[in-house]
Amino acid sequence: MSERLKEIIDDLPYSIRYEGSTENLIKYAKEQTKRVEELEREKKEHEIALRFYGHPSNYKHSNYWVIVADEGRTARRALGEAK
């Protein structure tokens, strides 16, 4: 659970926090926090592939083999696809 979510939950009045009516809301917020963390990890993986293919030095004639030899593996790995 993120620190911010923990702070929000802890700031709820005790009577609201433990009466049960907010449990679904708290559960949903926790799920969304996990999803955000997953998306942030995926974003970083995608950035790796984009940096590789976007780096100008990969397109110099002497380094052209770097892209050819990779055959898109870096991008597929970043996208979570088969190697």
URHUWO-V527551 format. One record per residue. N is the residue number from 1. RES is the residue in one letter. PSI is psi in degrees with one decimal (* if undefined). Layout:
<<N | RES | PSI> <N | RES | PSI>>
This chain:
<<1 | M | 138.4> <2 | S | 156.4> <3 | E | -40.3> <4 | R | -43.4> <5 | L | -41.7> <6 | K | -41.1> <7 | E | -44.4> <8 | I | -46.1> <9 | I | -43.3> <10 | D | -26.8> <11 | D | -14.1> <12 | L | 142.3> <13 | P | 145.5> <14 | Y | -43.6> <15 | S | -35.3> <16 | I | -43.0> <17 | R | -36.1> <18 | Y | 4.8> <19 | E | -14.5> <20 | G | -19.2> <21 | S | -17.8> <22 | T | 0.0> <23 | E | -42.0> <24 | N | -39.1> <25 | L | -44.9> <26 | I | -42.2> <27 | K | -45.2> <28 | Y | -43.9> <29 | A | -40.3> <30 | K | -42.6> <31 | E | -41.8> <32 | Q | -35.6> <33 | T | -44.0> <34 | K | -41.4> <35 | R | -40.3> <36 | V | -43.2> <37 | E | -41.7> <38 | E | -44.5> <39 | L | -36.6> <40 | E | -39.7> <41 | R | -44.2> <42 | E | -40.2> <43 | K | -43.7> <44 | K | -40.5> <45 | E | -38.9> <46 | H | -37.7> <47 | E | -34.5> <48 | I | -48.1> <49 | A | -41.7> <50 | L | -39.8> <51 | R | -42.1> <52 | F | -52.1> <53 | Y | -19.3> <54 | G | -9.8> <55 | H | 122.8> <56 | P | -33.0> <57 | S | -20.9> <58 | N | -13.5> <59 | Y | 2.8> <60 | K | 148.0> <61 | H | -40.2> <62 | S | -22.1> <63 | N | 6.8> <64 | Y | -34.6> <65 | W | -26.4> <66 | V | -45.2> <67 | I | -43.0> <68 | V | -45.1> <69 | A | -29.8> <70 | D | -33.7> <71 | E | 31.1> <72 | G | 5.0> <73 | R | -40.9> <74 | T | -44.4> <75 | A | -44.3> <76 | R | -38.5> <77 | R | -42.4> <78 | A | -31.4> <79 | L | -1.9> <80 | G | 19.5> <81 | E | 174.5> <82 | A | 151.6> <83 | K | *>>
